[in-house]
Amino acid sequence: MDADSRFAEFVAERGDALLRYGYMLAGNPHDAADLVQEALLKLRAAWPRLRRKENPESYARTTMARLHIAAWRLRRRELLAWDLPELEHHDQLPGGDERRMWQALAGLPRKQRAVLVLRYYEQLDDAEIAAVLGISRGTVRSQAARALDKLRAAAPAEPMTRGNLR
């Protein structure tokens, strides 16, 4: 099997997982698709040496996290609006408490959101997160603590249960 067909096979097998990971990092499907596309371009360029290491997905995920942080450094902070456009829209946005949590997550600085995604979605430890993002372990811990404080402040006062959902 040649290198091109192996790369195409990798993209076919792991493309959806990379897109989900990008969505967790970026918080919206458009930026997620851009992250995946840019990471796959870089992966394709490095494919001859990476396929021998048996873990190209790790390279792609690390690249995506670094691209996400680089975009944050360039743009600083992007505000996402929940207001629907005037055009017809069929996707249902979350409501109530879930919407407030997604807004709070979207409102986090990119580095804090990246740390939370790597910690809770990727289940990496502080040292691994620090290596992926190119920051110190102390910065990882402080960014995670700040992010969780902001999310706790945005959380509803009483937990959602079957009895209080109406």
One Martini backbone bead per residue (centre of mass of N, CA, C, O) as a GRO file, in nm:
protein
  166
    1MET     BB    1   0.096   0.037   0.024
    2ASP     BB    2   0.076   0.358  -0.026
    3ALA     BB    3   0.087   0.672   0.108
    4ASP     BB    4  -0.175   0.789  -0.012
    5SER     BB    5  -0.366   0.559   0.078
    6ARG     BB    6  -0.305   0.581   0.382
    7PHE     BB    7  -0.401   0.868   0.418
    8ALA     BB    8  -0.690   0.827   0.313
    9GLU     BB    9  -0.760   0.614   0.527
   10PHE     BB   10  -0.718   0.790   0.774
   11VAL     BB   11  -0.927   1.008   0.703
   12ALA     BB   12  -1.171   0.814   0.686
   13GLU     BB   13  -1.144   0.704   0.985
   14ARG     BB   14  -1.060   1.002   1.156
   15GLY     BB   15  -1.218   1.261   1.065
   16ASP     BB   16  -1.461   1.272   1.265
   17ALA     BB   17  -1.293   1.282   1.526
   18LEU     BB   18  -1.147   1.546   1.453
   19LEU     BB   19  -1.403   1.718   1.431
   20ARG     BB   20  -1.495   1.684   1.724
   21TYR     BB   21  -1.239   1.801   1.846
   22GLY     BB   22  -1.263   2.078   1.708
   23TYR     BB   23  -1.532   2.151   1.842
   24MET     BB   24  -1.426   2.150   2.132
   25LEU     BB   25  -1.223   2.377   2.085
   26ALA     BB   26  -1.399   2.604   1.917
   27GLY     BB   27  -1.741   2.580   1.935
   28ASN     BB   28  -1.758   2.541   1.613
   29PRO     BB   29  -1.792   2.407   1.295
   30HIS     BB   30  -1.616   2.600   1.123
   31ASP     BB   31  -1.352   2.601   1.290
   32ALA     BB   32  -1.323   2.296   1.298
   33ALA     BB   33  -1.284   2.253   0.993
   34ASP     BB   34  -1.032   2.430   0.974
   35LEU     BB   35  -0.854   2.271   1.167
   36VAL     BB   36  -0.860   2.005   1.013
   37GLN     BB   37  -0.751   2.105   0.744
   38GLU     BB   38  -0.480   2.217   0.848
   39ALA     BB   39  -0.381   1.955   0.983
   40LEU     BB   40  -0.390   1.775   0.725
   41LEU     BB   41  -0.183   1.936   0.567
   42LYS     BB   42   0.049   1.889   0.768
   43LEU     BB   43   0.032   1.582   0.772
   44ARG     BB   44   0.089   1.533   0.471
   45ALA     BB   45   0.378   1.656   0.478
   46ALA     BB   46   0.459   1.440   0.729
   47TRP     BB   47   0.385   1.140   0.653
   48PRO     BB   48   0.652   0.977   0.595
   49ARG     BB   49   0.747   1.003   0.909
   50LEU     BB   50   0.475   0.928   1.072
   51ARG     BB   51   0.393   0.634   0.983
   52ARG     BB   52   0.628   0.505   1.157
   53LYS     BB   53   0.498   0.594   1.450
   54GLU     BB   54   0.179   0.502   1.461
   55ASN     BB   55   0.063   0.834   1.535
   56PRO     BB   56  -0.107   1.062   1.358
   57GLU     BB   57  -0.335   1.166   1.546
   58SER     BB   58  -0.161   1.309   1.753
   59TYR     BB   59  -0.048   1.515   1.558
   60ALA     BB   60  -0.320   1.639   1.474
   61ARG     BB   61  -0.414   1.729   1.759
   62THR     BB   62  -0.176   1.905   1.826
   63THR     BB   63  -0.207   2.093   1.585
   64MET     BB   64  -0.490   2.193   1.655
   65ALA     BB   65  -0.424   2.319   1.928
   66ARG     BB   66  -0.209   2.517   1.817
   67LEU     BB   67  -0.391   2.663   1.612
   68HIS     BB   68  -0.595   2.765   1.816
   69ILE     BB   69  -0.395   2.935   1.982
   70ALA     BB   70  -0.289   3.108   1.749
   71ALA     BB   71  -0.561   3.242   1.688
   72TRP     BB   72  -0.591   3.370   1.963
   73ARG     BB   73  -0.337   3.549   1.947
   74LEU     BB   74  -0.445   3.711   1.700
   75ARG     BB   75  -0.763   3.772   1.799
   76ARG     BB   76  -0.808   3.683   2.092
   77ARG     BB   77  -1.142   3.768   2.097
   78GLU     BB   78  -1.447   3.595   2.039
   79LEU     BB   79  -1.783   3.669   1.970
   80LEU     BB   80  -2.065   3.483   2.018
   81ALA     BB   81  -2.381   3.450   1.869
   82TRP     BB   82  -2.726   3.346   1.929
   83ASP     BB   83  -2.839   3.488   1.706
   84LEU     BB   84  -3.041   3.457   1.452
   85PRO     BB   85  -3.081   3.466   1.146
   86GLU     BB   86  -3.309   3.563   0.903
   87LEU     BB   87  -3.280   3.299   0.809
   88GLU     BB   88  -3.331   2.986   0.774
   89HIS     BB   89  -3.345   2.749   1.060
   90HIS     BB   90  -3.308   2.401   1.185
   91ASP     BB   91  -3.143   2.419   1.419
   92GLN     BB   92  -3.132   2.346   1.760
   93LEU     BB   93  -3.096   2.528   2.025
   94PRO     BB   94  -3.019   2.557   2.323
   95GLY     BB   95  -3.170   2.573   2.642
   96GLY     BB   96  -3.127   2.745   2.910
   97ASP     BB   97  -2.884   2.606   3.089
   98GLU     BB   98  -2.731   2.496   2.843
   99ARG     BB   99  -2.694   2.769   2.704
  100ARG     BB  100  -2.534   2.909   2.930
  101MET     BB  101  -2.296   2.710   2.920
  102TRP     BB  102  -2.216   2.754   2.623
  103GLN     BB  103  -2.168   3.057   2.658
  104ALA     BB  104  -1.950   3.029   2.872
  105LEU     BB  105  -1.759   2.858   2.700
  106ALA     BB  106  -1.741   3.065   2.461
  107GLY     BB  107  -1.634   3.302   2.668
  108LEU     BB  108  -1.380   3.179   2.685
  109PRO     BB  109  -1.075   3.169   2.656
  110ARG     BB  110  -0.891   2.979   2.446
  111LYS     BB  111  -0.694   2.857   2.652
  112GLN     BB  112  -0.905   2.759   2.856
  113ARG     BB  113  -1.062   2.580   2.663
  114ALA     BB  114  -0.825   2.399   2.579
  115VAL     BB  115  -0.765   2.287   2.859
  116LEU     BB  116  -1.044   2.154   2.905
  117VAL     BB  117  -1.043   1.970   2.659
  118LEU     BB  118  -0.779   1.817   2.726
  119ARG     BB  119  -0.874   1.718   3.007
  120TYR     BB  120  -1.190   1.612   2.953
  121TYR     BB  121  -1.175   1.491   2.656
  122GLU     BB  122  -0.866   1.375   2.638
  123GLN     BB  123  -0.735   1.305   2.920
  124LEU     BB  124  -0.508   1.490   3.013
  125ASP     BB  125  -0.242   1.590   3.167
  126ASP     BB  126  -0.060   1.857   3.257
  127ALA     BB  127   0.199   1.781   3.101
  128GLU     BB  128   0.060   1.725   2.826
  129ILE     BB  129  -0.071   2.000   2.792
  130ALA     BB  130   0.187   2.166   2.803
  131ALA     BB  131   0.313   2.035   2.550
  132VAL     BB  132   0.092   2.104   2.344
  133LEU     BB  133   0.084   2.433   2.420
  134GLY     BB  134   0.358   2.554   2.533
  135ILE     BB  135   0.338   2.536   2.853
  136SER     BB  136   0.309   2.538   3.176
  137ARG     BB  137   0.181   2.364   3.439
  138GLY     BB  138   0.087   2.613   3.598
  139THR     BB  139  -0.080   2.733   3.367
  140VAL     BB  140  -0.275   2.505   3.342
  141ARG     BB  141  -0.394   2.523   3.627
  142SER     BB  142  -0.482   2.824   3.618
  143GLN     BB  143  -0.666   2.804   3.367
  144ALA     BB  144  -0.856   2.589   3.480
  145ALA     BB  145  -0.949   2.742   3.732
  146ARG     BB  146  -1.068   2.988   3.586
  147ALA     BB  147  -1.267   2.837   3.407
  148LEU     BB  148  -1.427   2.694   3.633
  149ASP     BB  149  -1.518   2.951   3.775
  150LYS     BB  150  -1.683   3.061   3.536
  151LEU     BB  151  -1.873   2.815   3.511
  152ARG     BB  152  -1.986   2.822   3.799
  153ALA     BB  153  -2.107   3.111   3.775
  154ALA     BB  154  -2.302   3.009   3.527
  155ALA     BB  155  -2.441   2.824   3.694
  156PRO     BB  156  -2.699   2.705   3.830
  157ALA     BB  157  -2.822   2.702   4.146
  158GLU     BB  158  -2.986   2.452   4.055
  159PRO     BB  159  -3.014   2.147   3.974
  160MET     BB  160  -3.104   1.940   3.729
  161THR     BB  161  -3.423   1.790   3.739
  162ARG     BB  162  -3.712   1.635   3.688
  163GLY     BB  163  -3.880   1.828   3.885
  164ASN     BB  164  -3.749   2.123   3.755
  165LEU     BB  165  -3.856   2.060   3.470
  166ARG     BB  166  -4.048   2.315   3.251
   0.00000   0.00000   0.00000
